[in-house]
Amino acid sequence: MAIAADVKSDQKGSNTGSPNGMEVLMDLVSDDLQAVNALIMKHMQSNVVLIPQLAGHLIAAGGKRLRPLLTLASSRLCGYQGDRHYGLAACIEFIHTATLLHDDVVDESDLRRGRDTANAIFGNKPSVLVGDFLFSRAFQLMSRDSSLEVIRILSDASAIIAEGEVQQLMTTNDLETDRDAYLEVISGKTAVLFAASCQLGAVVAERPKAEEQALENYGQYLGIAFQLVDDILDYSAKQAALGKTVGDDFREGKMTLPIILAYEKANDEEKAFWKRVIEKLDQNDDDLDTAIALLNKYNALEDSMATARDYVEKAIAELEIFPDSPEKSALIGAVQFSIAREF
């Protein structure tokens, strides 16, 4: 049994928001979110019975709907009064869910949020094909918005996500991967959809370019912080306490920031260990414990968390262009939640 590290997620330099920032955000846009959920359920229907059955396994169980929530809150922050953001928020969730279905197949994952993955229940082929269906639904929704700018933002984001996933595949098992390459990967595969989610709020509200850029940057920094914490939690006791598997990234040989930082400081014997377990994937039952011990020895998890906090502060700074409001406070709370969360 691997011994997971206890990673602290204190919020240095921040004195607004709280670890319950997601609840504040959800309460603020709860009515809007109900409308989005109704659209999601409507548009995932199909006469092919397996499609809503498989999609519903992931969508209905849902996570926090963070990306759609960001679209809704950003729209309100910008004073938008219409209903275009409902369809776009649903579109964002379909893109996200499609990538999850594909990711679980690529990663051969059996669990997500403590539940069996769709591919574990229905098989890889149906999961990939239903993921394709959800991508198609997303493009149907964005085309109905009739805005070329919206289509550009979301289609560009979809292409960048795919590039980021391929780039991650290329860096897996490669100990030559450095911090810049890692940040490029997570900027593509994760952060770009956060950025698009927020940017759309300014676009539908027809706000000045400076505000649109600020929201795009906010989302980008939030997404990077979010993925950094995800990668840190893979080695954290918080995962084990929640009944989740610790060390999935390690077992797959993924190059995440904690591994990169520990490898940079490793001595020759430790580098030989990393080459065996990451490059060759020659792992035994005790290797995860050894890896976590090395991460702790070189403060790789704490230093990775410090990097996440830096991006949190960058995200908050981008919101300074907007006047104080409940929406602004909620978005600050949401970005701080990204480093306080346990999943």
Backbone torsions as a table, in degrees:
resi	resn	phi	psi	omega
1	MET	NA	126.3	-178.8
2	ALA	-73.5	145.0	176.6
3	ILE	-97.3	112.0	-176.4
4	ALA	-81.2	149.8	179.1
5	ALA	-77.7	149.5	175.0
6	ASP	-95.7	103.3	-174.4
7	VAL	-97.6	124.6	177.6
8	LYS	-82.6	141.1	-179.3
9	SER	-124.2	42.9	178.9
10	ASP	-65.0	159.0	-171.0
11	GLN	-112.3	75.1	-178.7
12	LYS	-63.9	139.6	174.5
13	GLY	80.5	0.6	-178.5
14	SER	-118.3	133.6	178.6
15	ASN	-129.2	16.3	175.5
16	THR	-124.5	164.9	-179.7
17	GLY	75.1	-173.4	-179.3
18	SER	-161.2	168.4	175.6
19	PRO	-61.2	-14.8	178.3
20	ASN	-95.8	25.1	-176.6
21	GLY	-59.2	-32.0	179.1
22	MET	-66.5	-38.5	179.0
23	GLU	-64.2	-39.4	177.7
24	VAL	-62.3	-44.9	179.9
25	LEU	-62.9	-44.0	-178.9
26	MET	-65.4	-40.0	178.3
27	ASP	-64.0	-38.1	-176.3
28	LEU	-64.0	-37.6	-175.5
29	VAL	-116.7	27.6	-173.7
30	SER	-59.3	-41.6	179.6
31	ASP	-65.4	-43.6	177.7
32	ASP	-61.8	-40.3	-178.2
33	LEU	-64.9	-35.2	176.4
34	GLN	-61.6	-40.5	178.0
35	ALA	-64.7	-39.5	178.6
36	VAL	-67.1	-43.2	178.9
37	ASN	-60.7	-38.8	177.6
38	ALA	-62.9	-40.9	177.3
39	LEU	-65.2	-40.5	179.0
40	ILE	-60.9	-47.9	-179.0
41	MET	-64.8	-37.9	179.7
42	LYS	-64.2	-46.4	-171.3
43	HIS	-86.9	-4.5	173.9
44	MET	-93.1	1.3	178.4
45	GLN	-75.5	151.9	179.1
46	SER	-159.9	152.9	174.4
47	ASN	-71.2	-16.7	174.3
48	VAL	-82.9	104.6	-166.8
49	VAL	-56.3	-36.0	-175.7
50	LEU	-64.3	-28.1	-175.9
51	ILE	-64.9	-57.1	178.4
52	PRO	-66.1	-28.5	179.2
53	GLN	-65.3	-47.9	-178.1
54	LEU	-74.8	-44.9	179.4
55	ALA	-62.6	-39.5	-179.6
56	GLY	-64.1	-29.2	178.5
57	HIS	-58.5	-39.0	-178.5
58	LEU	-91.8	-44.4	-174.8
59	ILE	-72.2	-47.8	-176.2
60	ALA	-64.5	-36.8	176.9
61	ALA	-67.1	-40.8	171.5
62	GLY	58.1	163.5	168.9
63	GLY	-109.1	-135.0	178.3
64	LYS	-88.1	-1.8	-175.4
65	ARG	55.8	40.0	-172.5
66	LEU	-60.2	-44.6	-176.0
67	ARG	-66.1	-47.8	173.6
68	PRO	-59.9	-37.6	177.6
69	LEU	-60.1	-38.0	179.2
70	LEU	-66.0	-38.3	176.7
71	THR	-63.3	-44.7	-179.3
72	LEU	-65.0	-45.8	-178.1
73	ALA	-69.0	-38.5	178.9
74	SER	-65.2	-37.7	177.3
75	SER	-63.0	-43.5	179.2
76	ARG	-67.9	-37.8	177.2
77	LEU	-57.0	-36.4	-177.4
78	CYS	-89.0	5.2	175.4
79	GLY	80.1	18.8	-177.9
80	TYR	-70.0	137.5	-175.9
81	GLN	-115.7	-3.1	-175.8
82	GLY	-91.0	-155.5	-178.5
83	ASP	-129.0	9.9	179.2
84	ARG	-60.2	-32.7	-175.1
85	HIS	-66.6	-18.8	177.9
86	TYR	-64.8	-51.5	-179.9
87	GLY	-63.8	-36.5	-179.7
88	LEU	-71.0	-36.1	176.1
89	ALA	-65.3	-39.9	176.2
90	ALA	-64.9	-40.3	177.5
91	CYS	-58.9	-45.4	178.4
92	ILE	-58.7	-42.8	-178.7
93	GLU	-67.4	-36.3	177.3
94	PHE	-65.5	-42.4	177.8
95	ILE	-60.8	-46.5	-179.8
96	HIS	-61.3	-45.6	-178.2
97	THR	-65.5	-38.4	177.3
98	ALA	-60.6	-42.4	179.5
99	THR	-66.4	-35.0	177.6
100	LEU	-63.5	-44.3	178.9
101	LEU	-59.5	-45.3	-180.0
102	HIS	-68.2	-41.2	-179.4
103	ASP	-61.0	-42.4	-178.2
104	ASP	-64.8	-32.2	176.0
105	VAL	-70.1	-48.6	-179.4
106	VAL	-59.9	-42.9	-176.8
107	ASP	-83.9	-5.0	-177.0
108	GLU	55.1	41.6	-178.2
109	SER	-80.0	142.7	177.9
110	ASP	-107.5	-17.3	-177.8
111	LEU	-131.8	143.4	171.1
112	ARG	-143.3	124.7	-175.6
113	ARG	53.0	36.8	176.8
114	GLY	78.1	2.7	178.9
115	ARG	-114.1	156.2	175.8
116	ASP	-59.2	136.4	176.9
117	THR	-71.7	161.7	179.4
118	ALA	-60.6	-39.8	-179.2
119	ASN	-68.9	-28.1	177.1
120	ALA	-69.5	-30.6	-178.2
121	ILE	-90.8	-47.6	-171.1
122	PHE	-101.6	-16.6	-178.3
123	GLY	104.4	162.4	-176.0
124	ASN	-69.3	-44.8	-175.2
125	LYS	-61.7	-49.2	177.3
126	PRO	-60.9	-36.0	-179.1
127	SER	-65.0	-43.3	178.7
128	VAL	-64.1	-45.0	-176.5
129	LEU	-68.8	-38.5	176.8
130	VAL	-69.7	-33.5	172.5
131	GLY	-58.8	-42.5	176.2
132	ASP	-62.0	-40.0	177.9
133	PHE	-60.4	-44.0	-179.0
134	LEU	-66.9	-37.3	173.5
135	PHE	-59.6	-42.4	179.9
136	SER	-64.3	-41.6	176.8
137	ARG	-61.3	-39.8	179.1
138	ALA	-60.0	-43.0	-179.0
139	PHE	-72.0	-30.8	172.9
140	GLN	-62.0	-44.6	-179.1
141	LEU	-65.2	-43.0	-178.0
142	MET	-69.4	-32.3	179.5
143	SER	-69.5	-30.3	178.4
144	ARG	-69.4	-18.0	177.0
145	ASP	-70.9	-22.5	175.4
146	SER	64.7	20.2	177.1
147	SER	-109.6	120.3	178.2
148	LEU	-64.1	-32.6	179.0
149	GLU	-66.8	-42.3	176.7
150	VAL	-62.5	-45.7	179.1
151	ILE	-60.7	-41.2	179.5
152	ARG	-62.8	-46.8	-177.5
153	ILE	-60.6	-47.6	-174.9
154	LEU	-76.5	-35.5	178.1
155	SER	-71.1	-38.8	175.3
156	ASP	-61.7	-43.2	179.5
157	ALA	-61.5	-42.4	179.8
158	SER	-61.8	-41.2	179.4
159	ALA	-66.4	-41.2	-179.1
160	ILE	-67.6	-37.5	176.5
161	ILE	-58.8	-46.6	-179.8
162	ALA	-62.0	-41.3	177.6
163	GLU	-63.0	-41.2	179.3
164	GLY	-62.9	-39.5	178.3
165	GLU	-65.3	-41.6	178.1
166	VAL	-66.1	-40.0	179.4
167	GLN	-64.0	-38.5	176.1
168	GLN	-62.3	-39.8	178.0
169	LEU	-60.1	-37.6	-178.9
170	MET	-72.5	-28.6	-179.8
171	THR	-88.3	-15.3	178.8
172	THR	-59.7	135.8	-179.6
173	ASN	68.7	13.4	-177.7
174	ASP	-113.7	101.2	-177.3
175	LEU	-73.4	-5.7	174.3
176	GLU	-80.5	-7.1	177.3
177	THR	-61.4	126.7	-179.9
178	ASP	-106.2	-179.2	-175.8
179	ARG	-61.0	-41.6	-178.5
180	ASP	-62.5	-42.2	179.5
181	ALA	-65.1	-40.2	178.3
182	TYR	-62.4	-47.2	-179.9
183	LEU	-63.7	-33.4	176.6
184	GLU	-65.1	-40.3	178.8
185	VAL	-62.3	-51.4	-174.8
186	ILE	-73.8	-25.5	174.1
187	SER	-63.5	-36.5	-179.8
188	GLY	-80.4	-52.2	-170.4
189	LYS	-77.1	-21.5	-177.0
190	THR	-123.6	-54.6	-167.0
191	ALA	-69.1	-30.1	-174.5
192	VAL	-64.3	-32.2	178.9
193	LEU	-74.2	-34.4	172.3
194	PHE	-61.0	-44.4	-179.2
195	ALA	-61.1	-46.6	179.4
196	ALA	-63.2	-40.2	-180.0
197	SER	-56.4	-41.9	-178.2
198	CYS	-80.0	-41.2	-179.0
199	GLN	-57.8	-37.5	-177.7
200	LEU	-59.7	-30.1	178.9
201	GLY	-60.4	-42.0	178.5
202	ALA	-73.2	-33.5	-178.3
203	VAL	-66.5	-49.1	-178.2
204	VAL	-66.9	-28.3	179.1
205	ALA	-85.9	-3.0	179.5
206	GLU	54.6	47.3	178.9
207	ARG	-84.0	163.5	179.9
208	PRO	-59.2	155.8	-176.7
209	LYS	-57.6	-34.6	-179.3
210	ALA	-62.1	-39.7	178.8
211	GLU	-71.0	-40.2	177.2
212	GLU	-60.5	-43.5	179.7
213	GLN	-65.7	-39.0	179.2
214	ALA	-62.3	-42.7	179.6
215	LEU	-69.9	-36.7	175.8
216	GLU	-61.9	-45.4	179.5
217	ASN	-64.2	-42.0	177.6
218	TYR	-55.9	-48.8	-179.5
219	GLY	-63.4	-39.3	179.4
220	GLN	-62.3	-47.3	-179.8
221	TYR	-66.7	-39.5	176.5
222	LEU	-60.4	-44.5	-178.6
223	GLY	-63.9	-37.7	177.9
224	ILE	-65.8	-45.7	178.6
225	ALA	-60.8	-42.3	-179.2
226	PHE	-59.8	-46.2	-178.8
227	GLN	-70.7	-36.1	175.4
228	LEU	-57.5	-45.7	-179.6
229	VAL	-67.0	-39.1	174.8
230	ASP	-54.1	-44.8	-177.1
231	ASP	-71.2	-32.9	175.8
232	ILE	-68.7	-43.0	-177.7
233	LEU	-63.6	-19.7	177.8
234	ASP	-61.6	-19.3	179.5
235	TYR	-115.6	17.1	-170.4
236	SER	-104.6	146.4	175.3
237	ALA	-63.7	-22.5	178.2
238	LYS	-61.1	-37.6	177.7
239	GLN	-63.5	-45.7	-178.8
240	ALA	-63.1	-40.3	-179.8
241	ALA	-63.7	-27.1	-179.5
242	LEU	-91.5	7.2	179.6
243	GLY	76.3	19.8	-179.3
244	LYS	-102.2	156.4	-177.1
245	THR	-74.1	130.7	174.9
246	VAL	-93.7	138.1	171.7
247	GLY	89.5	18.0	178.3
248	ASP	-60.6	-45.0	179.2
249	ASP	-61.4	-40.2	178.7
250	PHE	-60.7	-46.9	-177.9
251	ARG	-65.6	-26.9	178.4
252	GLU	-88.4	-7.6	-179.4
253	GLY	75.1	26.3	-179.8
254	LYS	-74.2	137.2	178.3
255	MET	-89.9	98.2	176.7
256	THR	-108.3	168.8	-172.4
257	LEU	-58.4	-42.4	178.3
258	PRO	-56.0	-42.1	179.0
259	ILE	-66.7	-42.8	-179.8
260	ILE	-59.9	-44.8	-178.6
261	LEU	-66.8	-41.8	179.6
262	ALA	-67.2	-38.2	-179.5
263	TYR	-68.5	-35.2	178.5
264	GLU	-59.2	-33.9	-175.3
265	LYS	-99.4	-2.8	-172.2
266	ALA	-68.8	147.9	170.7
267	ASN	-82.5	179.5	-174.6
268	ASP	-60.4	-41.5	-180.0
269	GLU	-64.6	-41.5	-179.7
270	GLU	-69.4	-36.9	176.7
271	LYS	-64.0	-36.4	176.8
272	ALA	-63.8	-37.7	176.7
273	PHE	-62.3	-49.5	-178.7
274	TRP	-61.9	-38.1	179.1
275	LYS	-64.6	-38.0	179.4
276	ARG	-67.4	-47.6	-171.1
277	VAL	-84.6	-27.6	-177.5
278	ILE	-98.4	-52.0	-177.1
279	GLU	-74.1	-43.3	-176.8
280	LYS	-94.0	-13.4	-175.2
281	LEU	52.6	36.4	175.7
282	ASP	-95.1	90.2	-172.2
283	GLN	-119.2	144.3	172.9
284	ASN	-117.3	-179.9	-172.3
285	ASP	-64.8	-23.0	-176.9
286	ASP	-94.1	-6.8	-171.0
287	ASP	-68.8	-33.3	178.7
288	LEU	-65.2	-40.5	176.1
289	ASP	-59.6	-42.8	179.1
290	THR	-63.7	-43.1	-180.0
291	ALA	-61.3	-45.5	179.8
292	ILE	-63.2	-39.1	177.5
293	ALA	-61.6	-39.7	179.1
294	LEU	-70.3	-37.5	176.2
295	LEU	-61.2	-40.7	178.5
296	ASN	-70.8	-38.8	-179.9
297	LYS	-55.8	-41.4	-176.3
298	TYR	-102.8	15.1	178.0
299	ASN	54.1	32.8	-175.5
300	ALA	-67.7	-35.0	179.2
301	LEU	-72.2	-44.0	178.4
302	GLU	-64.6	-41.1	179.7
303	ASP	-67.2	-35.0	176.0
304	SER	-65.9	-39.8	177.5
305	MET	-65.4	-35.9	177.0
306	ALA	-63.1	-37.8	176.4
307	THR	-64.0	-42.3	177.1
308	ALA	-60.7	-41.0	179.0
309	ARG	-63.8	-36.3	177.5
310	ASP	-60.0	-42.1	-179.8
311	TYR	-71.0	-31.7	174.2
312	VAL	-60.6	-46.0	179.8
313	GLU	-64.8	-37.6	176.8
314	LYS	-63.5	-41.3	179.4
315	ALA	-62.6	-45.7	-179.5
316	ILE	-62.1	-39.5	-179.3
317	ALA	-61.5	-32.7	-179.8
318	GLU	-65.3	-23.8	-178.3
319	LEU	-82.8	-4.7	-177.8
320	GLU	-62.4	-22.7	-179.9
321	ILE	-67.8	-18.7	-177.0
322	PHE	-98.1	144.6	176.0
323	PRO	-67.5	157.1	178.6
324	ASP	-60.6	140.2	-179.2
325	SER	-166.6	164.6	175.4
326	PRO	-58.5	-35.6	-179.8
327	GLU	-66.7	-42.1	178.4
328	LYS	-63.5	-44.4	178.1
329	SER	-60.9	-40.0	-179.7
330	ALA	-66.3	-39.1	178.6
331	LEU	-68.3	-34.9	174.1
332	ILE	-65.0	-43.7	177.8
333	GLY	-62.3	-36.1	-179.5
334	ALA	-66.3	-41.0	-179.4
335	VAL	-70.8	-33.0	176.4
336	GLN	-72.7	-30.3	173.7
337	PHE	-58.8	-31.1	-175.6
338	SER	-61.1	-26.1	177.6
339	ILE	-105.8	-3.3	178.6
340	ALA	-102.6	-11.1	-172.7
341	ARG	-72.4	168.4	-179.4
342	GLU	-122.2	16.3	179.7
343	PHE	-151.1	NA	NA
